[in-house]
């Protein structure tokens, strides 16, 4: 399936979301839950999938294993029909982004920064600075904006020649943003120096850059840049190309010498894995369902969520063989697997007669697959982040902490 179809699909979604949600605004009110200050362990990035390798595994989190209580952290009063805001947890701030943008102190209180315009991508870097892809409105060109770590004031702004940015990743030296054209842009967040390579969604592991959805070549890997060539505006040499994967690829995850990813396809997405050194297939791609997430990766196991029209399943997969270790069939569309400690947390969307009818967040024991708890929401969760002993969830206009 041609890669350009994936980029058109994602781009159309972002334009639609911007048009629907551009009127969102934040409600300044008393919250029911706060967070103690914390500092991420050195070497971890608080991104949507937690680290630059996209493993979706936060080893420093210990999410609840008993049925949790949901407490409201923040609320957005909105005239938008369906606000979609993902949670992002930094050292000192809680951020929600997507149809809009708002940042709160970790201790609660009013928002310190907010925007009533599309912010489709955001992530904290290892130095604590926030980087976000923003648009002033649905038709405006995208820009990469940097915010100071202490007060989240805007410090840098660089234009992006990408119609539909995707795949933000904040590294130690560059920030990476992919586009529907299959080009990955690497930008120095201080000087604005940039270079380009093929790919749309990046991952970083052991000094090597990987990217999925490169035109014609699918998943690709690039050589590590040295201290000398970091001053140049040309990208690194390509090491290998694994070829296209059936369907529209999600972000790649890299761990234990493997690159794994899930794909979306009407005829059935797949779970695929290749060797990180050579790009050779480790096993034949597994066709699992329409929407196959890139798994959360811990050791040799991947925890994948699969969504269909109205049902799905959650499974643990042995990444050395591709075989299923355990599986839970559910009557909702499963997505967004994340792991903290020995607990897997998955979000899901319920549908009735083709329409959204609420959602769930469910926790599993990673070893046995036993269901630990399930929490229902009136609105489908848009994202889950694990921090400390909490699962932070956005559902509609609300940001909750489950603990």
C-alpha positions as CSV (number, residue, x, y, z in Angstrom):
1,X,0.0,0.0,0.0
2,X,1.6,3.3,-1.0
3,X,3.0,5.4,1.8
4,X,1.5,8.6,0.5
5,X,-2.0,7.3,1.4
6,X,-1.0,7.2,5.1
7,X,0.1,10.8,5.0
8,X,-3.1,11.9,3.3
9,X,-5.1,10.0,5.9
10,X,-3.3,11.6,8.8
11,X,-3.3,15.1,7.3
12,X,-7.1,15.0,6.7
13,X,-7.6,14.1,10.3
14,X,-5.6,17.0,11.6
15,X,-7.4,19.5,9.3
16,X,-10.7,18.2,10.5
17,X,-9.8,18.3,14.1
18,X,-8.5,21.9,13.8
19,X,-11.8,23.0,12.2
20,X,-13.9,21.4,14.9
21,X,-11.9,22.2,17.9
22,X,-10.5,25.6,17.2
23,X,-13.0,27.3,19.6
24,X,-11.9,25.5,22.7
25,X,-11.0,27.5,25.8
26,X,-9.9,26.6,29.3
27,X,-12.1,26.9,32.3
28,X,-10.2,28.4,35.3
29,X,-11.6,26.6,38.3
30,X,-10.7,24.7,41.4
31,X,-9.3,21.2,40.8
32,X,-9.8,18.0,42.8
33,X,-6.3,16.5,42.5
34,X,-2.7,17.8,42.5
35,X,0.7,16.2,41.9
36,X,3.7,16.4,44.1
37,X,6.8,17.9,42.3
38,X,9.0,15.3,40.7
39,X,12.0,15.0,38.4
40,X,12.1,12.4,35.6
41,X,15.0,10.0,35.9
42,X,18.0,11.2,33.8
43,X,17.8,9.8,30.3
44,X,14.0,9.6,30.1
45,X,11.9,11.9,27.9
46,X,8.3,12.6,28.9
47,X,6.9,12.2,25.5
48,X,3.6,10.6,24.5
49,X,5.4,7.3,24.3
50,X,7.7,8.3,27.1
51,X,11.2,8.0,25.6
52,X,12.9,8.7,22.3
53,X,12.8,5.0,21.4
54,X,8.9,5.1,21.6
55,X,8.7,2.1,24.0
56,X,5.6,3.4,25.8
57,X,7.3,2.0,29.0
58,X,7.8,4.2,32.0
59,X,9.9,2.2,34.5
60,X,9.5,4.9,37.1
61,X,5.7,4.7,37.2
62,X,3.6,2.4,39.5
63,X,0.0,2.8,38.3
64,X,-2.7,1.5,40.5
65,X,-3.3,-2.3,40.6
66,X,-6.6,-1.9,42.6
67,X,-9.7,-0.2,41.4
68,X,-8.8,3.5,41.4
69,X,-10.6,6.7,42.2
70,X,-10.9,9.2,39.4
71,X,-10.2,12.8,40.5
72,X,-10.4,15.8,38.2
73,X,-7.1,17.6,37.6
74,X,-8.4,20.3,35.2
75,X,-11.4,21.1,33.1
76,X,-11.9,22.8,29.7
77,X,-15.2,24.6,29.1
78,X,-15.7,24.5,25.4
79,X,-18.0,25.1,22.6
80,X,-16.3,22.5,20.5
81,X,-18.2,19.4,19.7
82,X,-15.5,16.9,20.6
83,X,-12.4,18.2,22.2
84,X,-9.4,15.9,21.8
85,X,-6.5,16.7,24.2
86,X,-3.6,14.4,25.0
87,X,-1.9,14.5,28.4
88,X,1.8,15.3,28.7
89,X,3.6,15.3,32.1
90,X,6.8,17.2,32.6
91,X,9.0,17.9,35.5
92,X,7.0,20.9,36.7
93,X,4.0,21.1,34.5
94,X,1.0,19.2,33.2
95,X,0.2,19.9,29.6
96,X,-2.8,19.0,27.4
97,X,-2.5,19.5,23.7
98,X,-4.3,18.6,20.4
99,X,-7.3,20.7,19.5
100,X,-5.9,23.4,21.8
101,X,-3.1,23.8,24.3
102,X,-2.9,24.5,28.1
103,X,-0.2,24.1,30.7
104,X,-0.8,23.8,34.4
105,X,1.6,23.8,37.4
106,X,2.2,20.3,38.8
107,X,0.7,21.5,42.1
108,X,-2.6,22.5,40.5
109,X,-4.0,26.1,40.2
110,X,-4.8,28.0,37.0
111,X,-3.2,27.5,33.6
112,X,0.1,29.3,33.1
113,X,-0.1,29.0,29.3
114,X,-2.9,28.4,26.9
115,X,-3.8,28.6,23.3
116,X,-7.1,28.4,21.5
117,X,-5.6,27.0,18.3
118,X,-4.5,23.6,17.0
119,X,-1.4,22.1,18.7
120,X,-1.2,18.6,17.2
121,X,2.2,17.6,18.6
122,X,4.1,18.4,21.8
123,X,6.8,16.9,23.9
124,X,9.3,17.8,26.7
125,X,13.0,17.4,26.0
126,X,15.6,16.1,28.4
127,X,16.5,19.6,29.5
128,X,12.9,20.3,30.6
129,X,12.0,22.6,27.7
130,X,8.7,22.0,25.9
131,X,8.6,21.8,22.1
132,X,5.3,22.0,20.3
133,X,4.0,22.1,16.7
134,X,1.4,24.9,16.6
135,X,-0.9,26.6,14.1
136,X,-2.5,30.0,14.6
137,X,-5.6,28.6,12.9
138,X,-6.6,25.6,10.8
139,X,-5.3,27.2,7.6
140,X,-2.1,28.8,9.0
141,X,1.3,27.2,8.3
142,X,2.7,25.1,11.1
143,X,5.6,26.2,13.3
144,X,7.9,24.5,15.8
145,X,7.8,26.5,19.1
146,X,10.1,26.1,22.0
147,X,9.1,27.1,25.6
148,X,11.4,27.7,28.5
149,X,11.6,25.0,31.2
150,X,10.8,27.2,34.2
151,X,7.9,29.3,33.0
152,X,7.0,27.9,29.6
153,X,7.4,31.3,27.9
154,X,8.0,31.1,24.2
155,X,11.7,31.2,23.5
156,X,12.0,30.1,19.8
157,X,9.8,29.7,16.8
158,X,10.8,28.1,13.5
159,X,8.6,27.7,10.4
160,X,7.8,24.2,9.2
161,X,7.3,23.6,5.5
162,X,5.1,20.6,6.3
163,X,1.4,20.7,5.4
164,X,0.5,18.1,8.0
165,X,3.2,17.6,10.6
166,X,3.4,14.2,12.4
167,X,5.8,12.2,14.5
168,X,7.3,14.8,16.8
169,X,10.4,13.5,18.7
170,X,12.6,15.7,21.0
171,X,16.1,14.5,21.1
172,X,19.1,15.7,23.1
173,X,20.4,17.8,20.1
174,X,17.7,18.0,17.6
175,X,13.9,18.0,17.4
176,X,12.4,15.9,14.7
177,X,9.1,16.4,12.9
178,X,7.8,14.3,10.0
179,X,5.4,15.4,7.3
180,X,2.9,14.0,4.8
181,X,5.6,14.3,2.1
182,X,7.6,11.5,3.8
183,X,10.3,13.8,4.9
184,X,11.7,13.9,8.4
185,X,13.0,17.4,9.5
186,X,15.7,17.6,12.1
187,X,15.9,21.1,13.7
188,X,18.5,22.4,16.2
189,X,16.2,24.0,18.8
190,X,18.7,26.8,19.5
191,X,20.1,27.8,16.2
192,X,17.4,26.6,13.8
193,X,20.0,24.7,11.8
194,X,18.2,21.8,10.0
195,X,18.6,18.8,7.8
196,X,16.3,16.3,6.2
197,X,16.0,12.5,5.6
198,X,13.3,10.2,4.4
199,X,10.6,9.1,6.9
200,X,7.6,10.4,8.7
201,X,7.6,9.1,12.3
202,X,11.0,8.9,14.0
203,X,12.6,6.9,16.9
204,X,16.0,7.3,18.5
205,X,17.9,4.4,20.2
206,X,21.6,3.9,20.9
207,X,22.6,6.9,18.9
208,X,20.8,5.8,15.8
209,X,17.9,7.4,14.1
210,X,15.0,5.2,12.8
211,X,12.0,6.3,10.8
212,X,8.8,4.7,9.5
213,X,6.8,5.5,6.4
214,X,9.7,6.6,4.2
215,X,8.5,6.9,0.5
216,X,9.0,3.5,-1.2
217,X,11.4,2.2,1.4
218,X,9.1,1.9,4.5
219,X,11.1,1.6,7.7
220,X,14.7,2.9,7.5
221,X,17.7,3.4,9.8
222,X,20.4,6.0,9.7
223,X,24.0,6.1,10.9
224,X,25.0,7.9,14.0
225,X,26.2,11.4,13.5
226,X,29.7,12.4,14.9
227,X,30.7,15.6,16.5
228,X,32.1,16.9,13.2
229,X,29.1,16.3,11.0
230,X,26.7,17.8,13.5
231,X,27.7,21.2,12.2
232,X,26.6,20.3,8.7
233,X,23.1,20.7,7.2
234,X,23.1,17.3,5.5
235,X,21.5,14.4,7.2
236,X,23.2,11.1,8.2
237,X,23.8,8.2,5.8
238,X,21.2,5.5,5.5
239,X,22.2,2.2,7.0
240,X,19.3,0.0,5.8
241,X,15.8,0.0,4.4
242,X,13.3,-2.7,5.5
243,X,10.8,-2.0,2.8
244,X,7.1,-1.0,3.2
245,X,4.8,-2.7,5.7
246,X,1.2,-3.4,4.8
247,X,-1.1,-0.6,6.0
248,X,-0.5,2.8,7.3
249,X,2.3,2.6,9.9
250,X,2.3,4.0,13.4
251,X,5.4,5.2,15.2
252,X,8.2,2.6,15.4
253,X,9.4,1.4,18.8
254,X,13.0,0.3,19.3
255,X,14.3,-2.0,22.1
256,X,16.5,-5.0,22.6
257,X,17.8,-5.0,19.0
258,X,14.3,-4.9,17.4
259,X,12.3,-2.3,15.6
260,X,8.5,-3.0,15.9
261,X,5.5,-1.2,14.7
262,X,1.8,-1.6,14.1
263,X,-0.3,-0.5,11.1
264,X,-3.8,0.6,10.2
265,X,-5.6,-0.9,7.2
266,X,-9.3,-1.4,6.3
267,X,-8.4,-5.0,5.2
268,X,-6.4,-5.6,8.4
269,X,-3.4,-3.9,10.0
270,X,-0.3,-5.9,11.0
271,X,2.3,-6.1,13.8
272,X,5.8,-6.3,12.3
273,X,9.3,-6.5,13.6
274,X,12.8,-6.2,12.0
275,X,16.3,-6.5,13.3
276,X,17.6,-3.1,14.4
277,X,21.1,-3.8,13.0
278,X,20.2,-5.2,9.6
279,X,16.5,-4.4,8.9
280,X,15.8,-8.1,8.3
281,X,12.4,-9.4,9.2
282,X,12.4,-11.3,12.5
283,X,9.1,-13.1,11.6
284,X,6.2,-12.7,9.2
285,X,4.0,-9.7,10.0
286,X,0.9,-10.7,12.0
287,X,-2.4,-9.5,10.6
288,X,-4.4,-8.7,13.7
289,X,-7.2,-6.3,12.9
290,X,-8.0,-2.9,11.4
291,X,-6.1,-0.7,13.9
292,X,-3.0,-2.3,15.3
293,X,-1.1,-0.1,17.8
294,X,2.7,-0.1,18.0
295,X,3.1,-2.1,21.1
296,X,4.4,-0.9,24.5
297,X,7.7,-2.8,24.7
298,X,9.2,-4.3,27.9
299,X,12.1,-6.7,27.4
300,X,11.1,-9.4,24.9
301,X,7.4,-8.6,25.2
302,X,5.2,-6.2,23.3
303,X,1.7,-5.2,24.5
304,X,-0.5,-4.4,21.6
305,X,-4.0,-2.9,21.4
306,X,-6.2,-3.8,18.4
307,X,-9.4,-2.0,17.4
308,X,-12.0,-2.9,14.9
309,X,-15.3,-1.3,14.0
310,X,-16.8,-1.7,17.5
311,X,-14.7,-4.4,19.2
312,X,-11.1,-5.3,19.7
313,X,-8.6,-7.0,21.9
314,X,-5.5,-6.5,24.0
315,X,-2.6,-9.0,23.7
316,X,0.9,-9.7,24.9
317,X,3.2,-10.8,22.1
318,X,6.6,-12.5,22.3
319,X,8.7,-10.2,20.1
320,X,11.3,-12.9,19.5
321,X,8.8,-15.1,17.7
322,X,5.6,-13.0,17.1
323,X,3.5,-15.5,19.0
324,X,0.8,-14.4,21.4
325,X,1.4,-15.0,25.1
326,X,-2.1,-13.9,26.3
327,X,-5.1,-12.1,24.8
328,X,-8.2,-10.3,26.1
329,X,-11.1,-9.8,23.7
330,X,-13.1,-6.7,24.5
331,X,-16.4,-5.1,23.3
332,X,-14.7,-1.8,22.6
333,X,-12.0,-0.4,20.3
334,X,-8.7,-0.8,22.2
335,X,-5.8,1.7,21.7
336,X,-2.9,3.5,23.5
337,X,-1.1,0.7,25.4
338,X,1.3,2.0,28.1
339,X,3.2,0.2,30.8
340,X,4.5,1.1,34.2
341,X,6.1,-1.5,36.4
342,X,4.2,-4.8,35.9
343,X,1.0,-3.0,35.0
344,X,-0.3,-2.4,31.4
345,X,-2.9,0.3,31.0
346,X,-5.0,0.6,27.8
347,X,-7.6,3.1,26.7
348,X,-10.7,2.2,24.6
349,X,-13.7,3.7,22.8
350,X,-17.2,2.2,23.0
351,X,-19.4,2.5,19.9
352,X,-23.1,2.0,19.4
353,X,-24.7,2.1,15.9
354,X,-21.4,3.5,14.6
355,X,-21.4,6.4,17.0
356,X,-19.1,7.1,20.0
357,X,-20.9,6.0,23.2
358,X,-18.2,6.4,25.9
359,X,-14.9,4.8,26.7
360,X,-12.9,2.8,29.2
361,X,-9.4,2.6,30.7
362,X,-8.4,-0.9,31.7
363,X,-5.4,-2.2,33.6
364,X,-3.8,-5.6,33.2
365,X,-1.1,-7.6,34.9
366,X,1.7,-7.8,32.3
367,X,2.7,-11.3,33.1
368,X,-0.6,-13.2,33.4
369,X,-2.9,-10.9,31.5
370,X,-5.4,-10.8,34.4
371,X,-7.7,-7.8,34.3
372,X,-6.9,-5.6,37.4
373,X,-9.6,-3.0,37.0
374,X,-11.7,-1.2,34.4
375,X,-12.9,2.4,34.7
376,X,-15.7,3.8,32.5
377,X,-15.9,7.3,31.0
378,X,-18.8,9.0,29.3
379,X,-16.4,10.3,26.7
380,X,-13.7,8.2,24.9
381,X,-10.3,8.8,26.5
382,X,-8.0,10.7,24.1
383,X,-4.8,9.8,25.9
384,X,-3.2,8.1,28.9
385,X,0.1,8.9,30.7
386,X,1.6,7.1,33.6
387,X,3.4,9.1,36.3
388,X,4.2,8.2,39.9
389,X,1.2,6.1,41.2
390,X,-1.3,7.6,38.8
391,X,-2.8,7.1,35.4
392,X,-3.4,10.5,33.9
393,X,-6.3,10.5,31.4
394,X,-7.9,13.0,29.2
395,X,-11.6,12.4,28.3
396,X,-13.5,15.0,26.5
397,X,-12.9,18.4,28.2
398,X,-11.7,16.8,31.4
399,X,-8.2,15.8,32.7
400,X,-8.3,13.1,35.4
401,X,-5.9,11.3,37.6
402,X,-6.8,7.7,38.4
403,X,-5.1,6.6,41.7
